[in-house]
């Protein structure tokens, strides 16, 4: 969930992240982040698109269907997180 939040926040700020930038966030080990991101890409939760400014890299964004789903359950997730803390 932490990777998804970081990607979504950066996209919301109109500065989508590249894979390298996600790895530099030190959310976990590089291998773990790569595995989690690969799963998110396979499941269609995160999308990869070419970077118009640098064709060597790709930008990561949250898919529209995932944003809709997160919006639907966002309030419940916030409440659960508040109870845990």
C-alpha positions in Angstrom: 0.0 0.0 0.0 2.9 2.4 0.7 4.1 2.2 -2.9 0.6 2.9 -4.2 0.2 5.9 -1.9 3.6 7.4 -3.0 2.8 6.9 -6.7 -0.7 8.3 -6.3 0.5 11.3 -4.3 3.2 12.2 -6.8 0.7 11.9 -9.6 -1.7 14.1 -7.7 1.0 16.7 -7.4 1.5 16.4 -11.2 5.0 14.9 -10.8 4.6 11.2 -11.6 7.5 9.0 -10.3 9.9 6.8 -12.2 11.0 3.4 -11.0 14.3 4.9 -9.9 12.5 7.6 -7.8 10.3 4.9 -6.2 13.4 2.9 -5.3 15.1 6.0 -3.8 12.2 6.5 -1.4 13.6 3.6 0.6 10.2 2.1 1.4 11.8 -1.3 1.6 14.7 -3.2 0.0 15.1 -2.7 -3.7 14.1 -6.3 -4.3 11.0 -6.1 -2.3 9.9 -2.8 -3.9 10.5 -4.3 -7.4 8.5 -7.4 -6.5 5.6 -5.4 -5.1 5.6 -3.0 -8.0 5.7 -6.0 -10.5 2.6 -7.4 -8.8 0.8 -4.0 -8.9 1.6 -3.7 -12.6 0.4 -7.3 -13.3 -2.8 -6.7 -11.5 -3.4 -3.4 -13.4 -3.4 -1.3 -10.3 -0.4 0.7 -11.5 0.3 1.6 -15.1 3.6 2.4 -16.8 3.8 5.0 -19.5 6.7 6.5 -21.5 8.3 9.6 -20.1 7.9 12.3 -22.8 10.9 14.2 -21.4 13.2 11.1 -21.2 12.4 8.2 -23.5 14.7 5.9 -21.4 12.4 6.0 -18.4 8.7 5.3 -17.7 6.4 7.1 -15.4 4.2 5.2 -12.9 0.6 6.1 -12.4 -2.4 4.6 -10.6 -4.9 3.2 -13.0 -8.3 5.0 -13.3 -10.2 1.9 -12.1 -8.0 1.6 -9.0 -8.5 5.3 -8.2 -12.3 4.8 -8.4 -12.0 1.7 -6.1 -9.8 3.5 -3.6 -12.1 6.5 -3.6 -15.0 4.2 -2.8 -13.3 2.6 0.2 -11.0 5.5 1.2 -13.1 6.5 4.2 -13.1 2.9 5.6 -9.4 2.6 5.1 -8.8 5.9 6.9 -10.9 4.8 9.8 -9.1 1.4 10.1 -5.7 3.1 10.0 -6.8 5.6 12.7 -7.8 2.7 15.0 -4.5 0.9 14.5 -2.5 4.0 15.5 
